[in-house]
Amino acid sequence: MKEPYYAYSTIESVRTGTALELAVEGVPVGGRRTRGRGGAGGGMFSGRGGVIPPQDVAEVSMNWLSGNVDVRMANYLCQAQQKWTLTPVPDAGGYPGSPYFKITVAGTDHTLAVGQDAELVVLPSFTGGLEQLWRFDQLIDGAWRIMPRLVSNTEGPVVLSAVGSSFATLTLFDPASDKQRWLLKTP
């Protein structure tokens, strides 16, 4: 299997600074807080001491829906549903220097795709369908334009676009707008 191009990357909107994520209930990094039982060292703000390990996606994802899941934008909190793996897909086409990629929630097979309604959705697994392939074009300012390979019922090529700070959609590319500009960051 070919290595991912960007492993554990965040996809952050230049416009809002929020990150693309799977629309599931988040679990605080380090686990849910428990109240202490009175006395010294107890209470909500007592802390646990030591380094908090990264979330285990296998453990956290047990509470995720098993079917298709929506996508949203949120402040980056280093949670499992906010980390993505971008992997080139062999023999899927593309153009010189940039093949088409699959975008999966890191550590899972949950795959970003374009739904039948031409909106973003995360499917339970990657099948290689054209609606699951993505092209990354680096713009002159260093940001990225992210385009699906196939979208039906549109008047032209569309790109990933931030709507406000909590929603992402697909719209026609506007080179003067920062709504369709994304940063790929390794947390």
N, C-alpha and C positions, 0 to 999 in steps of 0.2 A: 504494500500500500504506500502511496506517495505521501510524503510528509506535508503537513499543512503549511500554507504560505504565511499566515499569521495565526499562531496558536494563542488562545486565550486573549483575544483582542476585544476592546470595547469599541463600539461604533457610536461616536459622539457627534451630535449636531453642532456645527459651527455657530449657527444662529442662536441656539438656546443653551448650549453647554450640557444638555441632558443626554442620557444614553438610551439606545434602543434596547428593549428588554422583552422577554416573554411575559405576557400578562397573567401572572400567577401571584399567589400570596407570597410575599417575601419572608425569608427567615433571617433574623439578624445574624450578622457574622459573629461567630462565637457562641451561637445558640440563644435561645430565649432566656431572659433574665428571670431569676427566681427571687422571691423575697426572703430575706434572712429571718431568723426566728429570734428577734430581739437581741439585746445585749451588744457587746462590742463586735465589730466586724460584720454585723448584719445589715439588712436594709437594701434598698434598690440600688444605691450608689456606692456600695462597698467595694465593688471590683473583685476580680478573681486572682489577679496577679499573673504575670507571665505573658508569653506571646500567644495571641489568638491565632489558631491555624486557619488556613483558607477553608471555605465551605467544601464539604464533600458532596459533589453533585449527585452521586448515587443515593445518598441519604436524603438530601433536600428534594430531589425530583420524585420521590415516592408519593408526595402530596400533589403533584401536578396532574392536570387532566390527561387522560390517555388518548383523546382524539385531537382534533385541530384546536389550536389555541391562538388567541389574538395577540397582537403586538402593541406595545405602548412605549412611551418615553418617560424616564424618571431620572432623578438625581442618581449619579453613580455611587453605589454603596458597597461595591466589591462583592455583590451577591451572585450566586451561580447563574441565575436567569439573565444576567447582564453581560456574561462573557460568551464570546462567539469564536468559532474556529472557521477560518476561511481556507478552503482547500481546492486547488485546481482539479478540474474534472477532466481526465484524459479522454481524448477523442470526442469532446463536446463542441469543438470549434473555438472561435475567438478570433483574434487577429495577432499578427507577429508581436511577440513579447508579452502578450496577455491573453491567457486562455479564459474560458468561463470558469466560474468558481461555484462551489456550494457553500452556503453559510449555515452552520449548525450551532446550536447551543453547545458550548464547550463541554466535552465529556459525554455527550449524548448523540443520538441520531436525529433529534428534533431539528427540522430543516425549515429555514425561511423560504417562503414561496409566495406566488401571486395566486389568490383564490379566484374562483369562478366569477366573483363580483368585481374583479380587478382591484381588490384591496389586499393588503398584506395579511398573511396567516402563517402560523408555524405548524407544519405537518409532523406527524409522529415519526416518520422515517423518510430517508432520501431514496427516491426511485429512479432518478436520472431524468425525470420529465423536464421539458423545456421551461415550464413555469417555476422550476427550482434552480435555474442557472442564472448567475449574476455576472455582470461585467463591471470592472473597476477602472475608471479613467481618472488619472491624477491631473488636477487642474493646475494652472500656472501659479496659484497661491499655495500649493502644497496640499490642499484639501482634495477629497475624492468625490467623484460623481459615481453613484451606484445605480446601475440599470439592470432591470430584469431582461432576460433574453426574449421572453414571449409574454405579451399581454394582449388579450383579445378585447374588442369593443373600445378601442381608443383611437384618437385621431392622429397619432404619431407616437414616436418613442417617448416613454415616460421614465422618470427617475424617482428614487427614494427621496421623500420630501418631509421636512418637519412642519407640523401644524401646531403652533403654540409650543408649549414646553412639555406636553403630555401625550401627543398623538403623532403618528407617522402615517403617511399615505404615499400614493404614487401620483405624480403630476407631470405635465410637460416641463421640460427643462427651460429655465430662465437664467441665462448667463449673468444677469445683473442682480440676481437674488442670492442671498446666503442660505435660503431654506433648503436647497438641495446640495449643500456642501457638508461633507462629513470628515471627521478625523478618525483614524484608526490608531488606537493606543494600546500598548501592552501594559496591563495594570501592574 
